Amino acid sequence: MTLSPVRVVALSFAAAIVVGTALLLLPGAVEPGGGTSVTEALFTSTSAMCLTGLIVVDTPVHWSGFGQVVILALIQIGGLGIMTMASMVGLVLADQIGLKARMNTAAEARASELGDVRDVVIGVIRLSLLIEVVTAAALALRFAVGYDEPVARALWLGVFHSVSAFNNAGFALYSDNIIGFATDPWICVPLMVAVILGGLGFPVLFEVGRRLRRAAPESRLRRGWSLHTRLTLWVTAVLLVVGFLAVLALEWARTLQTYSAAQKVLVAAFQGVMPRTAGFNSVDYALLDDATLLVTDVLMFIGGGSGGTAGGIKVTTFALLLFIIIAEVRGERSVTIADRRVDSRVQRQALAVALIGIGLVMTSTIVLLAGTPFGLNELLFEVTSAFATVGLSTGITADLPHWGQWILVLLMYLGRIGPITMVSALAARQRGRRYDLPAERPLIG
């Protein structure tokens, strides 16, 4: 039986998670005298592979150097994509990509043109490594000069946090994540930039790069942007500002009260960026106001750009839903954005992704509410963070029962491969309906 590309992607991620779990169960993956349960290994492997960052054990304390390397490798593989990695190997060995491999890579990388997959694969590898190397160099220099870390240790810290940031994973090699560096712009700013770039998505980064290389006039550049890039850039910018202002206003006299005005701006900016599905935290989320947590829930659920390392329903999905509402309120026959009509199939996909996401988050939250002692705000935050592959937490992950952690594992997996991809993998229709049924209009509202 021939597997469809979406099924191959889903199964490939599942296989990688299983391999990662097996490696983390090895005695050498933990510090001497320690041990790892199957649930802890599976949860960590899934969190790393799905670029989430939720943890049930303290990463720098529990895992050995080998275990941390396994986590880093899973993050990198998850970010680049199983199919992208496999196709890269094929390029090296045979200098060619078969049709099936092209289809699989297109499904993973969201490539718009099947013939572009070869360039997409090479571009993803080059761009990822470039951003990660630059970020790692900046971080390593700061760790070495500003915190007197040995050169080898500084390089390791720089590489690990750089890969974790660009891939929006949120894993850190400090028990308090980035709280100890909350007021250090030389640590926070490179992480923020890497997170934003990774969250925009490779299609946007590729287009921006092509436009900048052409060195065309400003007006010509604006006219040339694709609708996807314009939506992603504008909505991302708006959400970054909303996140920053929300944290700054709601936490000014609470968790930020001990900082100076400039430090408050830095901390608020950092935490305004992280709901783009990165998962680093420079403040203790258990101390944040309920209103801040709810705003963060919304930002996490929306997520970042399509075709990148971010999770959530994606900013383009959110933007399209807004334009659908606007078109309906205005009584327009079609949905138009920037003088372009949006295909009805894309509208249905956006509605499906959003509603499936809401259903998964709500169902999981209700189940955990019924079976655990934690409150609604904490559980909704945790569930949304898992589904959107963010990694932010109020600190209850490790205290959940094993069955609750398994629910989060499933959410992380579904959130990474995408709700619509999972549905297509499980119930793909090979042939469309060749006829239309009689139309009838049920009452709405």
C-alpha positions in Angstrom: 0.0 0.0 0.0 1.4 3.4 -1.0 1.4 5.9 1.8 0.4 9.5 1.1 2.9 12.3 1.9 1.0 13.5 4.9 1.0 10.0 6.4 4.7 9.6 5.7 5.3 12.9 7.6 3.2 11.8 10.5 4.8 8.4 10.8 8.3 9.8 10.4 7.8 12.2 13.3 6.4 9.3 15.4 9.4 7.1 14.5 11.9 9.8 15.4 10.1 10.3 18.8 10.4 6.6 19.5 14.1 6.5 18.6 14.7 9.6 20.8 12.8 7.9 23.7 15.0 4.8 23.3 18.2 6.9 23.4 17.1 8.9 26.4 16.3 5.6 28.3 20.0 4.6 27.9 21.9 4.7 31.2 24.4 7.1 29.7 21.7 9.7 29.0 21.3 10.6 32.7 23.7 11.9 35.3 25.4 9.1 37.3 23.0 7.6 39.9 19.9 8.8 38.1 17.2 7.0 36.2 14.5 7.8 33.7 11.1 6.3 33.4 9.5 5.6 30.0 7.0 8.5 30.5 9.8 10.9 31.3 11.9 9.8 28.3 8.8 9.8 25.9 7.7 13.2 27.2 11.1 14.8 26.7 11.7 13.2 23.3 8.2 14.4 22.1 8.8 17.9 23.5 12.2 18.2 21.8 11.1 16.6 18.5 7.9 18.7 18.4 9.8 21.9 19.3 7.8 22.5 22.5 10.0 22.8 25.5 7.8 21.5 28.2 9.8 19.4 30.7 9.0 16.9 33.4 12.6 16.7 34.6 15.2 19.4 35.1 17.2 19.4 31.8 20.6 20.5 33.1 20.4 18.5 36.3 18.8 15.2 35.1 20.3 14.7 31.7 24.0 14.0 31.1 26.0 15.6 28.3 25.0 12.7 26.0 21.3 13.2 26.9 21.5 16.9 26.2 23.1 16.1 22.8 20.2 13.8 22.0 17.7 16.5 23.0 19.6 19.0 20.8 19.6 16.6 17.9 15.9 16.0 18.2 15.3 19.7 18.2 17.3 20.2 15.1 15.7 17.3 13.3 12.3 18.5 14.3 13.0 22.0 13.1 14.4 21.0 9.7 11.8 18.3 9.3 12.2 14.6 8.8 11.6 14.8 5.1 13.9 17.7 4.6 16.7 15.8 6.3 16.0 12.6 4.3 16.0 14.5 1.1 19.3 16.2 2.0 20.8 12.8 2.4 19.5 11.8 -1.0 21.0 14.9 -2.5 24.4 14.1 -1.1 24.3 10.4 -2.1 22.7 10.6 -5.5 22.4 14.3 -6.4 18.7 13.8 -7.1 15.3 13.6 -5.5 12.6 11.2 -6.6 9.0 12.3 -7.2 7.8 10.6 -3.9 10.5 12.3 -1.9 9.6 15.6 -3.5 6.0 15.1 -2.5 6.9 14.2 1.1 9.2 17.2 1.5 6.5 19.5 0.0 4.1 18.2 2.6 6.5 18.9 5.4 8.1 22.2 4.2 4.8 23.6 2.9 6.5 24.1 -0.5 4.1 25.8 -3.0 5.7 24.4 -6.1 6.7 20.7 -6.4 9.6 21.6 -8.6 11.0 24.0 -6.0 11.5 21.3 -3.4 15.2 20.7 -4.2 15.9 24.4 -3.7 13.7 24.5 -0.6 15.7 21.7 1.0 19.0 23.3 0.4 17.7 26.7 1.3 16.2 25.5 4.6 19.6 23.8 5.6 21.7 26.9 4.7 19.4 29.5 6.2 18.9 27.5 9.4 22.6 26.9 9.9 23.5 30.6 9.1 21.1 32.0 11.7 22.0 29.4 14.3 25.7 30.0 13.8 25.4 33.8 14.1 23.2 33.5 17.2 25.5 30.9 18.8 28.5 33.1 18.2 26.8 36.1 19.9 25.6 34.0 22.8 28.9 32.2 23.3 30.8 35.4 23.3 28.5 36.8 26.0 28.7 33.7 28.1 32.5 33.7 27.9 33.1 37.4 28.4 30.2 38.4 30.6 29.9 35.3 32.8 33.5 33.9 32.8 32.4 30.6 31.3 35.2 28.4 29.9 35.5 28.6 26.1 34.2 25.0 25.6 31.3 25.5 28.0 30.4 28.9 26.5 30.4 27.4 23.0 28.1 24.6 24.1 25.7 27.0 25.8 25.7 29.2 22.7 25.0 26.4 20.3 22.4 24.7 22.5 20.4 27.9 23.1 20.8 29.1 19.6 19.4 25.9 18.1 16.6 25.9 20.7 15.7 29.5 20.0 15.7 29.4 16.2 13.7 26.2 16.2 11.3 27.7 18.7 11.9 24.9 21.2 12.5 26.7 24.5 14.8 24.2 26.1 17.5 25.8 28.3 20.5 24.5 30.1 19.6 26.4 33.3 17.2 25.2 35.9 15.3 28.6 35.9 15.4 28.8 32.1 16.4 32.4 31.2 15.2 34.1 34.5 18.8 34.6 35.5 19.5 36.6 32.4 16.2 38.6 32.4 17.9 42.0 32.4 20.8 41.1 30.1 20.1 42.4 26.6 23.2 40.6 25.2 21.5 37.3 26.0 17.8 38.2 25.5 18.0 40.1 22.3 19.8 37.4 20.2 17.3 34.9 21.5 14.4 37.1 20.6 15.7 37.7 17.1 16.3 34.0 16.5 12.9 33.2 17.8 11.2 35.7 15.6 13.1 34.6 12.5 12.3 31.0 13.1 8.6 31.8 13.8 8.1 33.7 10.5 8.5 30.5 8.5 10.9 29.6 5.7 8.6 30.7 2.8 8.6 34.3 4.3 12.3 34.2 5.0 13.1 33.0 1.5 10.9 35.7 -0.1 12.4 38.4 2.0 15.9 37.2 1.1 15.1 37.2 -2.7 13.6 40.6 -2.6 16.5 42.1 -0.7 19.0 40.5 -3.0 17.3 42.1 -6.0 17.9 45.6 -4.5 14.7 46.9 -6.1 13.2 50.2 -5.2 11.1 50.3 -2.1 7.8 50.8 -3.9 8.5 48.0 -6.2 9.3 45.7 -3.3 6.0 46.4 -1.6 4.0 45.7 -4.8 5.9 42.4 -5.2 5.3 40.8 -1.8 3.1 37.7 -1.9 -0.1 37.7 0.1 1.2 35.1 2.5 4.3 37.1 3.3 2.4 40.3 3.8 -0.1 38.6 6.1 2.6 36.9 8.1 4.7 40.0 8.6 1.9 42.3 9.4 0.0 40.0 11.8 3.3 38.9 13.5 4.2 42.6 14.0 0.8 43.4 15.5 0.9 40.3 17.8 4.4 41.1 19.0 3.3 44.6 20.0 0.1 43.3 21.7 2.1 40.8 23.7 4.7 43.4 24.7 2.1 46.0 25.8 0.0 43.4 27.6 2.9 42.1 29.7 4.2 45.6 30.4 0.8 47.0 31.4 -0.5 44.0 33.4 2.7 43.1 35.2 4.2 46.6 35.6 3.3 46.8 39.3 3.5 43.0 39.9 6.3 40.8 38.7 8.1 43.7 37.1 8.0 46.0 40.0 11.6 45.3 41.2 13.1 46.2 37.8 14.0 49.7 36.4 11.9 51.1 33.6 14.4 50.0 30.9 14.6 46.5 32.4 10.8 46.3 32.5 10.7 47.1 28.8 13.3 44.4 28.0 11.5 41.7 30.1 8.1 42.6 28.7 9.5 42.6 25.1 11.1 39.2 25.8 7.9 37.7 27.1 5.9 39.3 24.3 8.0 37.4 21.8 8.0 34.0 23.5 4.3 33.1 22.9 5.3 33.0 19.2 5.8 29.3 20.4 9.4 29.7 21.6 8.9 28.7 25.3 11.8 30.6 27.0 10.8 32.5 30.1 12.6 35.3 31.9 9.9 35.5 34.6 8.1 32.9 36.7 4.8 32.3 35.0 3.3 30.9 38.2 3.5 34.5 39.5 1.8 36.2 36.6 -1.7 37.7 36.8 -4.6 35.6 35.4 -5.2 38.3 32.8 -1.6 38.0 31.6 -2.0 34.2 31.4 -5.2 34.5 29.3 -3.6 36.9 26.9 -0.7 34.6 26.6 -3.1 31.7 26.0 -4.5 33.5 23.0 -1.1 34.5 21.6 0.2 30.9 22.0 -2.9 29.4 20.3 -2.4 31.7 17.3 1.3 30.8 17.1 3.7 31.8 14.3 4.1 31.6 10.6 3.4 28.6 8.3 6.2 26.5 7.0 8.6 27.3 9.8 9.4 26.1 13.3 6.5 27.7 15.1 3.3 26.0 16.2 -0.2 27.1 16.9 -2.9 27.5 14.2 -0.6 30.0 12.5 -0.9 33.7 12.0 -2.2 33.4 8.4 -5.0 31.2 9.6 -6.0 33.8 12.3 -5.8 36.6 9.8 -7.9 34.8 7.2 -10.6 34.1 9.9 -10.7 37.8 10.6 -11.2 38.7 6.9 -13.9 36.0 6.6 -15.8 37.7 9.5 -15.3 41.2 7.9 -16.5 39.9 4.5 -19.6 38.4 6.1 -20.4 41.5 8.1 -20.1 43.6 5.0 -22.3 41.2 3.0 -19.6 40.5 0.4 -19.9 37.5 -1.8 -16.2 36.6 -1.5 -13.3 37.1 0.8 -10.7 39.5 -0.5 -7.4 40.5 1.0 -5.2 43.2 -0.7 -7.0 43.0 -4.0 -6.9 39.2 -4.0 -9.8 36.8 -3.7 -9.2 33.9 -1.3 -10.3 30.5 -2.6 -13.2 28.9 -0.7 -11.1 25.8 0.0 -8.5 27.8 1.8 -11.3 29.4 3.9 -12.6 25.9 4.9 -9.1 24.8 5.8 -8.7 27.8 8.1 -12.0 27.1 9.8 -11.1 23.4 10.1 -7.7 24.1 11.6 -9.1 26.6 14.1 -12.0 24.5 15.2 -10.0 21.3 15.5 -7.5 23.2 17.6 -10.2 24.6 19.9 -11.7 21.2 20.2 -8.5 19.6 21.2 -7.6 22.3 23.7 -11.0 22.4 25.3 -11.5 18.6 25.5 -8.0 18.1 27.0 -8.6 20.9 29.5 -11.9 19.4 30.7 -10.4 16.0 31.1 -7.5 17.3 33.2 -9.8 19.5 35.2 -11.9 16.5 36.1 -8.9 14.3 37.1 -6.4 16.6 38.7 -6.4 19.2 41.5 -5.2 22.1 39.4 -7.3 25.1 38.4 -8.7 26.2 35.1 -6.1 28.9 34.4 -3.1 26.6 35.1 -4.5 23.7 33.0 -5.7 25.8 30.1 -2.3 27.4 30.0 -0.5 24.1 30.1 -2.8 22.5 27.4 -2.5 25.5 25.1 1.2 25.5 25.5 1.4 21.8 24.6 -0.9 22.0 21.6 0.8 25.2 20.2 4.2 23.6 20.9 5.2 26.6 22.9 6.7 25.2 26.1 5.8 28.0 28.6 4.5 26.6 31.8 3.2 27.7 35.3 5.3 24.8 36.7 2.7 22.0 37.0 3.9 19.8 34.2 6.0 17.5 36.3 3.2 17.3 39.0 0.6 16.0 36.5 -0.2 12.3 36.8 1.3 10.1 34.1 -1.9 9.9 32.2 -2.1 13.7 32.2 1.4 13.9 30.8 0.5 11.4 28.1 -2.3 13.7 27.1 0.2 16.5 26.7 2.4 14.2 24.6 -0.4 13.6 22.2 -1.2 17.3 22.0 2.4 18.2 21.3 2.5 15.6 18.5 -0.8 16.7 17.0 0.3 20.4 17.3 3.6 19.8 15.5 2.3 17.9 12.5 -0.7 20.1 12.3 -4.4 19.2 12.9 -5.3 19.3 9.2 -2.3 17.1 8.3 -3.4 14.6 11.0 -6.9 14.5 9.7 -5.7 14.1 6.1 -3.4 11.3 7.2 -6.1 9.4 8.9 -9.0 9.9 6.5 -7.6 11.1 3.1 -10.0 10.9 0.2 -8.3 9.8 -3.0 -11.2 10.8 -5.2 -13.4 13.9 -5.0 -17.1 13.7 -5.3 -18.2 14.0 -8.9 -21.7 15.4 -8.2 -23.4 18.0 -6.1 -26.4 17.4 -3.8 -29.4 19.7 -3.6 -28.7 22.8 -1.6 -30.5 23.8 1.6 -29.8 26.6 4.0 -30.1 25.9 7.7 -30.8 28.8 10.1 -27.7 30.4 11.6 -27.7 32.4 14.8 
